[in-house]
């Protein structure tokens, strides 16, 4: 996730080209556009929606790609984009500002701007503005968890697309870095924990942590967890060498303590991005996500 992990992340993105893509066929309509123009340039989006709109309002989803907050195309999670669209969701897959030029919280500002954009344009896409959820993997899982945990009182909203809420009804976070302090406290097998923590400190930046506060904690969703926040579905490989499985365990324990609905699905002997290569497992996992969202996004 830090600069130390960047080459490993590149390998995963390259591997995406080998993942069989399920064709859209006539079931899914795909369109592209721009949802924000913050400092640093234009942020694009791709909308995946069921081709047949029907009569009722549809749930919406902001989908956030991974890539160590440094790289990653928004089509990275296209399998999930299409799968959720076929399941009835209007999926907005987004760009966001990246490191090293834009440390935290710029990426979070952009994700919140995307939720607001979808809510402001809900009528155009027949989206129920009260039924918008978030999905993210890896770095995107970190940001999706932040959407669940934070509100205006946390001061992390950003300025783009004012006039609507950035709240989501539920979040799916796949192997997301939800507690960055673990990089300092636990390190990673075969990688210098000190060097990784240094990279994470660069990502955490200086904008959020107040004097005397831990910047790694200030850039971690677990820090902002509170009663009444959106329910969270977590999935994580238990042999993950890039993002500690303990991060998801700690987040689950904290949410349970607060009375927030949470589910953690752990996969023994699975590494980071396991769903890219274990396709049958991915299909089963997708079904579990749908069930969780059906329960908490009514």
C-alpha positions in Angstrom: 0.0 0.0 0.0 2.9 2.3 0.5 5.7 3.1 -2.0 7.4 -0.1 -0.7 4.4 -2.2 -1.8 3.9 -0.4 -5.2 5.6 -3.0 -7.3 3.5 -5.8 -5.8 0.4 -3.8 -6.6 1.5 -3.4 -10.2 1.6 -7.1 -10.5 -1.9 -7.5 -9.3 -3.2 -4.9 -11.8 -1.3 -6.6 -14.6 -3.0 -9.9 -13.5 -6.4 -8.3 -14.1 -5.9 -8.6 -17.8 -6.0 -12.4 -17.5 -9.2 -12.5 -15.5 -12.1 -13.7 -17.6 -14.6 -10.8 -18.0 -18.3 -11.6 -18.0 -19.7 -9.8 -21.1 -22.3 -7.2 -20.6 -24.4 -8.4 -23.5 -27.8 -6.8 -23.5 -28.2 -6.8 -19.8 -26.0 -3.8 -18.8 -25.8 -0.3 -20.1 -22.4 1.4 -19.7 -21.8 5.2 -19.9 -19.0 7.5 -19.0 -18.7 11.1 -17.7 -17.2 13.5 -15.2 -18.3 13.9 -11.6 -15.9 16.5 -10.2 -13.2 18.9 -11.1 -11.2 19.5 -7.9 -7.7 20.9 -7.7 -5.5 18.5 -9.7 -7.8 17.9 -12.6 -10.9 16.1 -13.8 -12.3 13.0 -12.2 -14.0 10.6 -14.4 -16.6 7.9 -13.8 -18.2 4.9 -15.5 -21.8 4.1 -14.9 -23.0 0.5 -15.1 -26.8 0.1 -14.9 -29.4 -2.5 -15.8 -30.4 -1.9 -19.4 -34.1 -2.3 -18.5 -35.1 0.4 -16.0 -38.5 -0.9 -15.0 -40.9 1.2 -12.9 -39.3 1.5 -9.5 -36.3 3.2 -8.0 -33.0 1.3 -8.0 -30.2 1.1 -5.4 -27.0 3.0 -6.2 -23.4 2.1 -5.5 -20.1 4.1 -5.6 -17.3 1.6 -6.4 -13.7 2.5 -5.5 -10.7 0.8 -7.1 -7.6 -0.3 -5.3 -3.9 0.4 -6.1 -2.1 1.6 -3.0 -3.7 5.0 -3.4 -1.1 5.5 -6.2 -2.5 4.0 -9.3 -5.3 1.9 -10.6 -7.9 2.3 -13.4 -11.5 2.6 -12.5 -12.3 -0.5 -14.7 -10.1 -2.6 -12.3 -13.3 -4.0 -10.6 -15.3 -4.3 -13.8 -16.4 -7.9 -12.9 -18.1 -6.5 -9.8 -19.4 -3.5 -11.6 -21.2 -5.7 -14.1 -22.3 -8.2 -11.6 -23.9 -5.6 -9.3 -25.6 -4.0 -12.3 -27.1 -7.3 -13.4 -28.3 -7.6 -9.8 -30.2 -4.3 -10.1 -27.7 -1.7 -8.9 -26.7 1.5 -10.6 -22.9 1.3 -10.1 -20.7 4.4 -10.4 -17.0 3.4 -10.7 -14.8 6.4 -10.0 -11.4 8.0 -10.3 -9.8 9.8 -7.3 -6.7 11.8 -6.8 -3.6 9.8 -6.2 -0.3 9.7 -4.4 2.4 11.0 -4.3 1.0 14.4 -5.3 -2.2 14.0 -3.3 -2.0 12.4 0.1 -4.9 11.7 2.4 -7.6 13.1 2.7 -7.9 14.2 -1.0 -8.8 10.7 -2.1 -11.6 10.6 0.5 -12.9 14.0 -0.5 -13.2 12.6 -4.0 -15.1 9.6 -2.9 -17.5 11.7 -0.9 -18.0 14.0 -3.8 -18.9 10.9 -5.9 -21.6 9.9 -3.4 -23.0 13.4 -3.5 -23.0 13.5 -7.3 -24.9 10.3 -7.5 -27.4 11.6 -4.9 -27.8 14.9 -6.8 -28.3 13.1 -10.1 -30.4 10.2 -8.7 -33.4 11.2 -10.8 -31.5 10.9 -14.1 -30.5 7.3 -13.3 -33.7 6.2 -11.5 -31.7 5.7 -8.3 -33.2 5.8 -4.8 -31.1 8.5 -3.1 -31.7 6.8 0.3 -30.3 3.5 -0.9 -26.7 4.3 -1.9 -23.9 2.0 -0.8 -20.1 1.8 -1.2 -17.8 -0.9 -2.4 -14.0 -1.0 -2.5 -11.1 -3.3 -2.6 -7.7 -2.8 -1.0 -7.0 0.9 -1.0 -10.6 1.2 -2.2 -11.7 -0.9 0.7 -10.0 1.7 3.0 -12.0 4.5 1.4 -15.3 2.6 1.3 -14.9 2.0 5.0 -14.3 5.7 5.6 -17.6 6.4 3.8 -19.4 4.2 6.3 -17.7 5.6 9.3 -17.5 9.4 8.8 -20.0 12.2 8.6 -19.9 16.0 8.4 -18.9 16.2 12.1 -15.5 14.6 11.2 -14.5 17.4 8.9 -13.6 15.2 6.0 -16.2 16.1 3.4 -14.4 18.2 0.9 -15.9 20.9 -1.3 -17.1 19.3 -4.5 -20.7 18.8 -5.3 -22.2 20.6 -2.4 -25.9 20.4 -1.5 -26.3 16.7 -0.8 -25.2 14.2 1.8 -22.2 11.9 1.4 -23.8 9.2 3.7 -24.0 5.6 2.5 -26.4 2.9 3.8 -23.8 0.1 3.9 -20.3 -0.7 2.8 -18.4 -3.6 1.3 -14.7 -3.6 2.0 -12.5 -6.3 0.5 -9.1 -6.6 2.2 -9.1 -2.9 3.0 -6.5 -1.2 5.1 -8.8 -0.1 7.9 -6.2 0.4 10.6 -2.9 1.8 9.4 -1.4 1.7 12.8 -0.9 -2.0 12.3 1.9 -1.3 9.7 3.9 0.3 12.5 2.9 -2.0 15.3 3.0 -5.4 13.4 5.1 -4.7 10.3 4.8 -7.1 7.4 6.5 -10.5 6.8 9.7 -10.1 4.8 9.3 -6.3 4.6 10.8 -3.7 6.9 8.0 -2.5 9.1 9.8 0.7 9.7 10.0 1.4 5.9 6.4 0.5 5.4 5.3 2.7 8.3 7.3 5.6 6.7 5.4 5.1 3.5 2.1 5.1 5.3 3.1 8.3 7.1 3.5 9.9 3.6 0.1 8.8 2.7 -1.5 9.9 6.0 -0.1 13.4 5.3 -0.3 16.4 7.6 -3.8 17.8 7.0 -5.9 15.7 9.3 -3.9 14.8 12.4 -3.9 17.5 15.0 -0.8 18.4 17.0 0.1 15.4 19.2 -2.2 13.0 17.3 -1.1 9.9 15.5 -1.3 10.6 11.7 -1.7 6.8 11.0 -4.7 6.7 13.3 -6.1 9.9 11.8 -6.0 8.2 8.3 -7.7 5.0 9.5 -11.4 4.3 9.3 -11.4 2.4 12.6 -10.6 5.7 14.4 -13.9 7.2 13.3 -16.2 4.3 14.0 -19.2 5.3 16.0 -22.7 4.0 17.0 -25.2 4.4 14.2 -22.6 4.3 11.3 -23.4 2.3 8.2 -23.2 -1.5 8.4 -20.0 -3.0 7.0 -19.3 -6.3 5.2 -15.6 -7.3 5.3 -13.8 -10.0 3.3 -10.1 -10.8 3.8 -7.6 -13.5 3.0 -6.1 -14.8 6.2 -2.7 -15.1 4.6 -2.6 -11.6 3.2 1.0 -10.3 3.1 0.0 -6.7 2.0 -2.8 -5.8 4.3 -2.9 -7.5 7.7 -5.9 -9.8 8.3 -5.7 -8.4 11.9 -6.9 -5.1 10.5 -10.3 -6.5 9.5 -10.5 -8.4 12.8 -9.9 -5.3 14.8 -12.5 -3.3 12.8 -15.0 -6.1 13.3 -14.4 -6.1 17.0 -14.7 -2.4 17.3 -18.0 -2.3 15.3 -19.4 -5.1 17.4 -18.5 -3.2 20.5 -20.4 -0.2 19.2 -23.4 -2.2 18.1 -22.9 -1.6 14.4 -23.9 -4.5 12.1 -20.8 -6.1 10.7 -19.8 -9.3 9.0 -16.2 -10.5 8.5 -15.6 -13.4 6.0 -12.1 -14.7 6.4 -10.5 -17.0 3.8 -7.7 -19.4 5.1 -4.6 -19.7 2.8 -5.8 -16.8 0.7 -3.6 -13.8 -0.1 -4.3 -10.2 -1.1 -6.6 -10.0 -4.1 -7.6 -13.6 -3.9 -10.9 -13.0 -5.7 -9.0 -12.1 -8.9 -7.7 -15.6 -9.3 -10.1 -17.8 -7.3 -13.2 -17.1 -9.5 -15.5 -19.7 -8.0 -14.8 -18.3 -4.5 -15.4 -14.8 -5.9 -18.8 -15.9 -7.2 -19.8 -17.3 -3.8 -18.5 -14.2 -2.1 -20.5 -12.0 -4.4 -23.7 -13.8 -3.3 -22.8 -13.2 0.4 -22.3 -9.5 -0.4 -25.7 -9.3 -2.0 -27.4 -10.9 0.9 -25.7 -8.5 3.4 -26.7 -5.5 1.2 -30.3 -6.8 0.8 -30.6 -6.9 4.6 -29.1 -3.5 5.2 -30.0 -1.4 2.2 -33.8 -1.7 2.1 
